[in-house]
Amino acid sequence: MLKNLGKTGLLAGAVFGLLLFGGAARAHADNRDERCERRIHKAEENLERAVRRHGERSRQAQDRRRQLEEARERCHRDHDRH
């Protein structure tokens, strides 16, 4: 009986550890996705501001378009890596 109790405790500890680790990994992924969304949103706002201030075809707007594309690529690259 004592042997079974020890095995059950060990099994329960292992399951708990897996659940804890799985939850932490999921939370990390969610956090990473939120950061990506914020980064892209900020880049979109910067592009809109540059267009309003300097015009659709201005150098500033072109720079902001490039930065937006880089932010999107980075997020896709990071997402694919994980």
C-alpha positions as CSV (number, residue, x, y, z in Angstrom):
1,M,0.0,0.0,0.0
2,L,2.8,2.4,0.9
3,K,4.5,1.7,-2.4
4,N,1.4,2.6,-4.4
5,L,1.0,5.8,-2.4
6,G,4.6,6.8,-3.3
7,K,4.0,6.0,-7.0
8,T,0.8,7.9,-7.0
9,G,2.4,10.9,-5.4
10,L,5.3,10.8,-7.9
11,L,2.8,10.5,-10.8
12,A,0.7,13.4,-9.4
13,G,3.8,15.5,-9.1
14,A,4.9,14.8,-12.6
15,V,1.4,15.6,-14.0
16,F,1.4,18.9,-12.0
17,G,4.8,19.8,-13.3
18,L,3.7,19.2,-16.9
19,L,0.6,21.3,-16.4
20,L,2.6,24.1,-14.8
21,F,5.2,24.1,-17.5
22,G,2.5,23.9,-20.3
23,G,0.7,26.8,-18.8
24,A,3.9,28.9,-18.5
25,A,4.8,28.2,-22.2
26,R,1.3,29.1,-23.3
27,A,1.4,32.4,-21.3
28,H,4.8,33.2,-22.8
29,A,3.4,32.6,-26.3
30,D,0.4,34.8,-25.6
31,N,2.7,37.5,-24.2
32,R,4.9,37.3,-27.3
33,D,1.8,37.6,-29.6
34,E,0.6,40.7,-27.7
35,R,4.0,42.4,-28.0
36,C,3.9,41.7,-31.8
37,E,0.4,43.1,-32.1
38,R,1.4,46.2,-30.2
39,R,4.6,46.7,-32.3
40,I,2.6,46.4,-35.6
41,H,-0.2,48.7,-34.3
42,K,2.4,51.3,-33.3
43,A,4.1,51.0,-36.7
44,E,0.7,51.5,-38.4
45,E,0.0,54.6,-36.3
46,N,3.4,56.0,-37.2
47,L,2.7,55.4,-40.9
48,E,-0.7,57.1,-40.7
49,R,0.9,60.1,-38.9
50,A,3.6,60.4,-41.5
51,V,1.0,60.3,-44.3
52,R,-1.0,63.0,-42.7
53,R,2.0,65.3,-42.0
54,H,4.1,64.7,-45.1
55,G,1.9,63.1,-47.8
56,E,1.3,59.7,-49.2
57,R,4.4,59.5,-51.3
58,S,6.8,61.4,-48.9
59,R,10.1,60.0,-47.8
60,Q,8.8,59.9,-44.2
61,A,5.8,57.8,-45.3
62,Q,8.0,55.4,-47.3
63,D,10.3,55.0,-44.2
64,R,7.3,54.2,-42.0
65,R,6.0,51.7,-44.6
66,R,9.4,49.9,-44.5
67,Q,9.3,49.9,-40.7
68,L,5.8,48.5,-40.7
69,E,6.8,45.7,-43.1
70,E,9.8,44.9,-40.9
71,A,7.6,44.7,-37.8
72,R,5.3,42.3,-39.6
73,E,8.1,40.2,-40.9
74,R,9.7,40.0,-37.5
75,C,6.5,38.8,-35.9
76,H,5.9,36.2,-38.5
77,R,9.5,35.0,-38.2
78,D,9.3,34.9,-34.4
79,H,5.9,33.1,-34.6
80,D,7.3,30.5,-37.1
81,R,10.4,29.9,-34.9
82,H,8.3,29.0,-31.9
